[in-house]
Amino acid sequence: MLKSSLELLEKEIEDAIIRMSKLQQEDDYAEMSRQFAELLASLQRHQLIDTSLQLLVEPAQCLHETKMLLESLQEAQQRQHRKKRLLTHRQILQLWLRKNIHYQREYLPKLF
């Protein structure tokens, strides 16, 4: 995959996560689900995940935001099997937020 393509995906992920965080605060879960589905489709187009949301690449090979999202997806999938629940965008977003210290320290306080 081209480096510029990966950089565009990185920016797309960062923007989408910020938008979804705002939507979560507004309790607009329908729009949040739609945007998350678009983000997953983008990951599929870049051949990072397949249609069953299984990773096709090692997260460590990706840029920072992409890596954290893929790791969050992977961790949410592991939890899903253990608890027998469906994987949701909220689970993945919460895992991503816990992993992203920069977002918690820099961006989140500006929202309040």
VMD Tcl script that builds the backbone (N, CA, C; Angstrom):
set m [mol new atoms 336]
animate dup $m
set s [atomselect $m all]
$s set {name element resname resid chain x y z} {
  {N N MET 1 A 0.856 -1.185 0.000}
  {CA C MET 1 A 0.000 0.000 0.000}
  {C C MET 1 A 0.894 1.237 0.000}
  {N N LEU 2 A 0.488 2.245 -0.718}
  {CA C LEU 2 A 1.271 3.463 -0.825}
  {C C LEU 2 A 1.298 4.214 0.489}
  {N N LYS 3 A 2.417 4.868 0.734}
  {CA C LYS 3 A 2.574 5.625 1.981}
  {C C LYS 3 A 1.539 6.746 2.076}
  {N N SER 4 A 1.285 7.440 0.969}
  {CA C SER 4 A 0.307 8.535 0.999}
  {C C SER 4 A -1.101 8.010 1.286}
  {N N SER 5 A -1.410 6.826 0.791}
  {CA C SER 5 A -2.705 6.211 1.062}
  {C C SER 5 A -2.850 5.904 2.548}
  {N N LEU 6 A -1.791 5.414 3.160}
  {CA C LEU 6 A -1.810 5.119 4.597}
  {C C LEU 6 A -1.931 6.397 5.420}
  {N N GLU 7 A -1.281 7.451 4.972}
  {CA C GLU 7 A -1.368 8.726 5.691}
  {C C GLU 7 A -2.778 9.314 5.601}
  {N N LEU 8 A -3.412 9.182 4.440}
  {CA C LEU 8 A -4.800 9.643 4.291}
  {C C LEU 8 A -5.737 8.826 5.182}
  {N N LEU 9 A -5.521 7.534 5.244}
  {CA C LEU 9 A -6.329 6.683 6.113}
  {C C LEU 9 A -6.122 7.075 7.568}
  {N N GLU 10 A -4.901 7.371 7.929}
  {CA C GLU 10 A -4.582 7.786 9.302}
  {C C GLU 10 A -5.381 9.038 9.686}
  {N N LYS 11 A -5.406 10.022 8.801}
  {CA C LYS 11 A -6.152 11.257 9.049}
  {C C LYS 11 A -7.657 10.980 9.096}
  {N N GLU 12 A -8.123 10.111 8.207}
  {CA C GLU 12 A -9.539 9.751 8.186}
  {C C GLU 12 A -9.960 9.095 9.506}
  {N N ILE 13 A -9.125 8.216 10.023}
  {CA C ILE 13 A -9.423 7.546 11.296}
  {C C ILE 13 A -9.466 8.552 12.431}
  {N N GLU 14 A -8.484 9.416 12.477}
  {CA C GLU 14 A -8.437 10.419 13.544}
  {C C GLU 14 A -9.683 11.314 13.513}
  {N N ASP 15 A -10.042 11.790 12.329}
  {CA C ASP 15 A -11.229 12.651 12.193}
  {C C ASP 15 A -12.504 11.901 12.574}
  {N N ALA 16 A -12.607 10.649 12.139}
  {CA C ALA 16 A -13.811 9.862 12.424}
  {C C ALA 16 A -13.958 9.595 13.921}
  {N N ILE 17 A -12.872 9.293 14.584}
  {CA C ILE 17 A -12.935 9.015 16.018}
  {C C ILE 17 A -13.358 10.271 16.779}
  {N N ILE 18 A -12.850 11.406 16.379}
  {CA C ILE 18 A -13.232 12.663 17.032}
  {C C ILE 18 A -14.724 12.938 16.802}
  {N N ARG 19 A -15.195 12.755 15.556}
  {CA C ARG 19 A -16.621 12.951 15.270}
  {C C ARG 19 A -17.476 11.988 16.084}
  {N N MET 20 A -17.067 10.732 16.164}
  {CA C MET 20 A -17.843 9.747 16.909}
  {C C MET 20 A -17.850 10.049 18.410}
  {N N SER 21 A -16.756 10.582 18.907}
  {CA C SER 21 A -16.708 10.952 20.322}
  {C C SER 21 A -17.721 12.058 20.611}
  {N N LYS 22 A -17.804 13.030 19.709}
  {CA C LYS 22 A -18.784 14.108 19.873}
  {C C LYS 22 A -20.210 13.572 19.784}
  {N N LEU 23 A -20.437 12.660 18.836}
  {CA C LEU 23 A -21.767 12.069 18.692}
  {C C LEU 23 A -22.153 11.259 19.928}
  {N N GLN 24 A -21.182 10.619 20.536}
  {CA C GLN 24 A -21.464 9.853 21.746}
  {C C GLN 24 A -21.881 10.788 22.877}
  {N N GLN 25 A -21.228 11.924 22.974}
  {CA C GLN 25 A -21.594 12.900 24.002}
  {C C GLN 25 A -22.997 13.430 23.772}
  {N N GLU 26 A -23.405 13.514 22.508}
  {CA C GLU 26 A -24.737 14.008 22.156}
  {C C GLU 26 A -25.783 12.891 22.155}
  {N N ASP 27 A -25.358 11.672 22.480}
  {CA C ASP 27 A -26.237 10.487 22.474}
  {C C ASP 27 A -26.869 10.237 21.112}
  {N N ASP 28 A -26.155 10.563 20.040}
  {CA C ASP 28 A -26.630 10.321 18.675}
  {C C ASP 28 A -26.009 9.013 18.172}
  {N N TYR 29 A -26.516 7.915 18.722}
  {CA C TYR 29 A -25.912 6.613 18.430}
  {C C TYR 29 A -26.203 6.117 17.022}
  {N N ALA 30 A -27.298 6.544 16.427}
  {CA C ALA 30 A -27.606 6.134 15.058}
  {C C ALA 30 A -26.569 6.709 14.089}
  {N N GLU 31 A -26.274 7.993 14.215}
  {CA C GLU 31 A -25.261 8.621 13.353}
  {C C GLU 31 A -23.876 8.061 13.668}
  {N N MET 32 A -23.626 7.805 14.922}
  {CA C MET 32 A -22.345 7.226 15.336}
  {C C MET 32 A -22.152 5.855 14.671}
  {N N SER 33 A -23.188 5.052 14.643}
  {CA C SER 33 A -23.129 3.736 14.001}
  {C C SER 33 A -22.872 3.873 12.506}
  {N N ARG 34 A -23.538 4.835 11.880}
  {CA C ARG 34 A -23.356 5.035 10.442}
  {C C ARG 34 A -21.917 5.420 10.115}
  {N N GLN 35 A -21.376 6.356 10.888}
  {CA C GLN 35 A -20.005 6.801 10.637}
  {C C GLN 35 A -18.990 5.701 10.934}
  {N N PHE 36 A -19.283 4.897 11.962}
  {CA C PHE 36 A -18.378 3.808 12.277}
  {C C PHE 36 A -18.396 2.758 11.166}
  {N N ALA 37 A -19.567 2.504 10.598}
  {CA C ALA 37 A -19.673 1.561 9.480}
  {C C ALA 37 A -18.861 2.068 8.283}
  {N N GLU 38 A -18.901 3.377 8.042}
  {CA C GLU 38 A -18.095 3.967 6.961}
  {C C GLU 38 A -16.605 3.793 7.234}
  {N N LEU 39 A -16.209 3.947 8.492}
  {CA C LEU 39 A -14.800 3.782 8.857}
  {C C LEU 39 A -14.360 2.334 8.646}
  {N N LEU 40 A -15.191 1.391 9.040}
  {CA C LEU 40 A -14.863 -0.025 8.831}
  {C C LEU 40 A -14.780 -0.343 7.339}
  {N N ALA 41 A -15.667 0.243 6.544}
  {CA C ALA 41 A -15.619 0.038 5.094}
  {C C ALA 41 A -14.311 0.582 4.515}
  {N N SER 42 A -13.856 1.690 5.054}
  {CA C SER 42 A -12.584 2.256 4.599}
  {C C SER 42 A -11.416 1.327 4.956}
  {N N LEU 43 A -11.459 0.753 6.148}
  {CA C LEU 43 A -10.419 -0.211 6.532}
  {C C LEU 43 A -10.444 -1.421 5.598}
  {N N GLN 44 A -11.633 -1.832 5.179}
  {CA C GLN 44 A -11.750 -2.955 4.238}
  {C C GLN 44 A -11.199 -2.578 2.869}
  {N N ARG 45 A -11.499 -1.366 2.410}
  {CA C ARG 45 A -10.978 -0.913 1.107}
  {C C ARG 45 A -9.453 -0.887 1.089}
  {N N HIS 46 A -8.872 -0.557 2.223}
  {CA C HIS 46 A -7.409 -0.518 2.323}
  {C C HIS 46 A -6.831 -1.895 2.651}
  {N N GLN 47 A -7.692 -2.901 2.682}
  {CA C GLN 47 A -7.317 -4.293 2.915}
  {C C GLN 47 A -6.595 -4.500 4.247}
  {N N LEU 48 A -7.101 -3.822 5.283}
  {CA C LEU 48 A -6.575 -4.004 6.630}
  {C C LEU 48 A -7.432 -4.987 7.428}
  {N N ILE 49 A -8.730 -5.081 7.061}
  {CA C ILE 49 A -9.635 -6.044 7.675}
  {C C ILE 49 A -10.470 -6.687 6.574}
  {N N ASP 50 A -11.039 -7.843 6.885}
  {CA C ASP 50 A -11.934 -8.467 5.914}
  {C C ASP 50 A -13.381 -8.185 6.295}
  {N N THR 51 A -14.316 -8.772 5.575}
  {CA C THR 51 A -15.726 -8.476 5.816}
  {C C THR 51 A -16.228 -9.001 7.156}
  {N N SER 52 A -15.518 -9.965 7.744}
  {CA C SER 52 A -15.899 -10.462 9.067}
  {C C SER 52 A -15.134 -9.734 10.174}
  {N N LEU 53 A -14.486 -8.610 9.839}
  {CA C LEU 53 A -13.738 -7.737 10.744}
  {C C LEU 53 A -12.479 -8.389 11.325}
  {N N GLN 54 A -11.987 -9.431 10.663}
  {CA C GLN 54 A -10.730 -10.052 11.076}
  {C C GLN 54 A -9.569 -9.250 10.480}
  {N N LEU 55 A -8.518 -9.073 11.262}
  {CA C LEU 55 A -7.369 -8.299 10.789}
  {C C LEU 55 A -6.623 -9.054 9.704}
  {N N LEU 56 A -6.220 -8.332 8.667}
  {CA C LEU 56 A -5.439 -8.904 7.575}
  {C C LEU 56 A -3.985 -8.485 7.646}
  {N N VAL 57 A -3.687 -7.555 8.537}
  {CA C VAL 57 A -2.317 -7.075 8.716}
  {C C VAL 57 A -1.990 -7.078 10.207}
  {N N GLU 58 A -0.742 -7.021 10.488}
  {CA C GLU 58 A -0.299 -6.900 11.878}
  {C C GLU 58 A -0.414 -5.423 12.274}
  {N N PRO 59 A -1.123 -5.102 13.359}
  {CA C PRO 59 A -1.286 -3.698 13.744}
  {C C PRO 59 A 0.034 -2.944 13.901}
  {N N ALA 60 A 1.070 -3.625 14.342}
  {CA C ALA 60 A 2.365 -2.971 14.568}
  {C C ALA 60 A 2.963 -2.401 13.276}
  {N N GLN 61 A 2.502 -2.864 12.127}
  {CA C GLN 61 A 3.019 -2.375 10.849}
  {C C GLN 61 A 2.363 -1.070 10.408}
  {N N CYS 62 A 1.333 -0.655 11.109}
  {CA C CYS 62 A 0.541 0.508 10.692}
  {C C CYS 62 A 0.965 1.773 11.440}
  {N N LEU 63 A 0.473 2.905 10.945}
  {CA C LEU 63 A 0.704 4.174 11.615}
  {C C LEU 63 A -0.073 4.214 12.924}
  {N N HIS 64 A 0.196 5.195 13.758}
  {CA C HIS 64 A -0.280 5.248 15.139}
  {C C HIS 64 A -1.788 5.086 15.302}
  {N N GLU 65 A -2.599 5.940 14.682}
  {CA C GLU 65 A -4.056 5.885 14.855}
  {C C GLU 65 A -4.629 4.587 14.289}
  {N N THR 66 A -4.117 4.183 13.138}
  {CA C THR 66 A -4.567 2.946 12.511}
  {C C THR 66 A -4.226 1.761 13.406}
  {N N LYS 67 A -3.033 1.776 13.942}
  {CA C LYS 67 A -2.597 0.702 14.838}
  {C C LYS 67 A -3.514 0.614 16.060}
  {N N MET 68 A -3.807 1.745 16.680}
  {CA C MET 68 A -4.659 1.742 17.871}
  {C C MET 68 A -6.070 1.265 17.540}
  {N N LEU 69 A -6.601 1.674 16.389}
  {CA C LEU 69 A -7.941 1.247 15.998}
  {C C LEU 69 A -7.968 -0.263 15.755}
  {N N LEU 70 A -6.964 -0.775 15.050}
  {CA C LEU 70 A -6.914 -2.215 14.782}
  {C C LEU 70 A -6.736 -3.006 16.079}
  {N N GLU 71 A -5.900 -2.511 16.990}
  {CA C GLU 71 A -5.733 -3.183 18.275}
  {C C GLU 71 A -7.030 -3.143 19.084}
  {N N SER 72 A -7.740 -2.029 19.025}
  {CA C SER 72 A -9.016 -1.914 19.730}
  {C C SER 72 A -10.043 -2.874 19.141}
  {N N LEU 73 A -10.061 -2.975 17.833}
  {CA C LEU 73 A -10.965 -3.902 17.166}
  {C C LEU 73 A -10.642 -5.344 17.577}
  {N N GLN 74 A -9.379 -5.657 17.588}
  {CA C GLN 74 A -8.932 -6.990 17.967}
  {C C GLN 74 A -9.319 -7.305 19.420}
  {N N GLU 75 A -9.077 -6.372 20.305}
  {CA C GLU 75 A -9.408 -6.565 21.720}
  {C C GLU 75 A -10.920 -6.681 21.922}
  {N N ALA 76 A -11.694 -5.877 21.215}
  {CA C ALA 76 A -13.157 -5.948 21.325}
  {C C ALA 76 A -13.669 -7.294 20.819}
  {N N GLN 77 A -13.050 -7.814 19.777}
  {CA C GLN 77 A -13.454 -9.118 19.264}
  {C C GLN 77 A -13.170 -10.212 20.288}
  {N N GLN 78 A -12.060 -10.118 20.970}
  {CA C GLN 78 A -11.725 -11.111 21.989}
  {C C GLN 78 A -12.715 -11.041 23.142}
  {N N ARG 79 A -13.122 -9.869 23.515}
  {CA C ARG 79 A -14.111 -9.707 24.577}
  {C C ARG 79 A -15.466 -10.234 24.129}
  {N N GLN 80 A -15.799 -10.029 22.877}
  {CA C GLN 80 A -17.088 -10.453 22.340}
  {C C GLN 80 A -17.263 -11.956 22.508}
  {N N HIS 81 A -16.249 -12.713 22.172}
  {CA C HIS 81 A -16.364 -14.162 22.266}
  {C C HIS 81 A -16.513 -14.608 23.714}
  {N N ARG 82 A -15.835 -13.924 24.585}
  {CA C ARG 82 A -15.874 -14.292 25.994}
  {C C ARG 82 A -17.236 -13.981 26.603}
  {N N LYS 83 A -17.834 -12.896 26.212}
  {CA C LYS 83 A -19.101 -12.484 26.813}
  {C C LYS 83 A -20.308 -12.828 25.946}
  {N N LYS 84 A -20.064 -13.395 24.754}
  {CA C LYS 84 A -21.143 -13.789 23.850}
  {C C LYS 84 A -22.043 -12.616 23.476}
  {N N ARG 85 A -21.443 -11.470 23.244}
  {CA C ARG 85 A -22.209 -10.290 22.827}
  {C C ARG 85 A -21.741 -9.827 21.466}
  {N N LEU 86 A -22.571 -9.046 20.809}
  {CA C LEU 86 A -22.197 -8.495 19.515}
  {C C LEU 86 A -21.158 -7.401 19.680}
  {N N LEU 87 A -20.289 -7.287 18.720}
  {CA C LEU 87 A -19.285 -6.237 18.694}
  {C C LEU 87 A -19.971 -4.929 18.316}
  {N N THR 88 A -19.730 -3.879 19.090}
  {CA C THR 88 A -20.360 -2.597 18.784}
  {C C THR 88 A -19.311 -1.516 18.619}
  {N N HIS 89 A -19.708 -0.458 17.928}
  {CA C HIS 89 A -18.826 0.681 17.741}
  {C C HIS 89 A -18.477 1.303 19.088}
  {N N ARG 90 A -19.403 1.262 20.040}
  {CA C ARG 90 A -19.136 1.860 21.350}
  {C C ARG 90 A -18.028 1.115 22.085}
  {N N GLN 91 A -18.019 -0.216 21.990}
  {CA C GLN 91 A -16.958 -0.991 22.620}
  {C C GLN 91 A -15.605 -0.605 22.035}
  {N N ILE 92 A -15.544 -0.554 20.715}
  {CA C ILE 92 A -14.274 -0.244 20.052}
  {C C ILE 92 A -13.848 1.185 20.365}
  {N N LEU 93 A -14.799 2.119 20.369}
  {CA C LEU 93 A -14.473 3.508 20.680}
  {C C LEU 93 A -13.948 3.640 22.106}
  {N N GLN 94 A -14.568 2.952 23.050}
  {CA C GLN 94 A -14.108 3.031 24.441}
  {C C GLN 94 A -12.701 2.460 24.582}
  {N N LEU 95 A -12.423 1.362 23.906}
  {CA C LEU 95 A -11.072 0.789 23.941}
  {C C LEU 95 A -10.073 1.752 23.312}
  {N N TRP 96 A -10.463 2.373 22.194}
  {CA C TRP 96 A -9.576 3.325 21.527}
  {C C TRP 96 A -9.279 4.507 22.446}
  {N N LEU 97 A -10.307 5.014 23.122}
  {CA C LEU 97 A -10.113 6.155 24.010}
  {C C LEU 97 A -9.159 5.816 25.149}
  {N N ARG 98 A -9.270 4.605 25.674}
  {CA C ARG 98 A -8.351 4.204 26.748}
  {C C ARG 98 A -6.919 4.116 26.269}
  {N N LYS 99 A -6.721 3.719 25.023}
  {CA C LYS 99 A -5.374 3.565 24.472}
  {C C LYS 99 A -4.762 4.904 24.054}
  {N N ASN 100 A -5.594 5.873 23.689}
  {CA C ASN 100 A -5.093 7.116 23.120}
  {C C ASN 100 A -4.900 8.170 24.204}
  {N N ILE 101 A -3.752 8.170 24.810}
  {CA C ILE 101 A -3.427 9.099 25.895}
  {C C ILE 101 A -3.393 10.538 25.379}
  {N N HIS 102 A -2.850 10.751 24.180}
  {CA C HIS 102 A -2.768 12.097 23.609}
  {C C HIS 102 A -4.166 12.702 23.489}
  {N N TYR 103 A -5.104 11.914 22.981}
  {CA C TYR 103 A -6.476 12.412 22.824}
  {C C TYR 103 A -7.056 12.774 24.179}
  {N N GLN 104 A -6.844 11.940 25.174}
  {CA C GLN 104 A -7.392 12.183 26.507}
  {C C GLN 104 A -6.817 13.454 27.123}
  {N N ARG 105 A -5.538 13.686 26.911}
  {CA C ARG 105 A -4.881 14.833 27.552}
  {C C ARG 105 A -5.018 16.133 26.772}
  {N N GLU 106 A -4.999 16.035 25.448}
  {CA C GLU 106 A -4.978 17.243 24.624}
  {C C GLU 106 A -6.357 17.660 24.119}
  {N N TYR 107 A -7.092 16.732 23.553}
  {CA C TYR 107 A -8.312 17.104 22.854}
  {C C TYR 107 A -9.548 17.069 23.763}
  {N N LEU 108 A -9.699 16.015 24.536}
  {CA C LEU 108 A -10.904 15.839 25.341}
  {C C LEU 108 A -11.191 17.011 26.281}
  {N N PRO 109 A -10.190 17.559 26.980}
  {CA C PRO 109 A -10.483 18.693 27.867}
  {C C PRO 109 A -11.030 19.933 27.138}
  {N N LYS 110 A -10.710 20.072 25.853}
  {CA C LYS 110 A -11.190 21.229 25.092}
  {C C LYS 110 A -12.677 21.124 24.787}
  {N N LEU 111 A -13.249 19.921 24.897}
  {CA C LEU 111 A -14.665 19.738 24.607}
  {C C LEU 111 A -15.564 20.263 25.715}
  {N N PHE 112 A -14.989 20.483 26.896}
  {CA C PHE 112 A -15.810 20.905 28.052}
  {C C PHE 112 A -15.543 22.337 28.430}
}
mol reanalyze $m
mol bondsrecalc $m
mol representation Tube
mol addrep $m
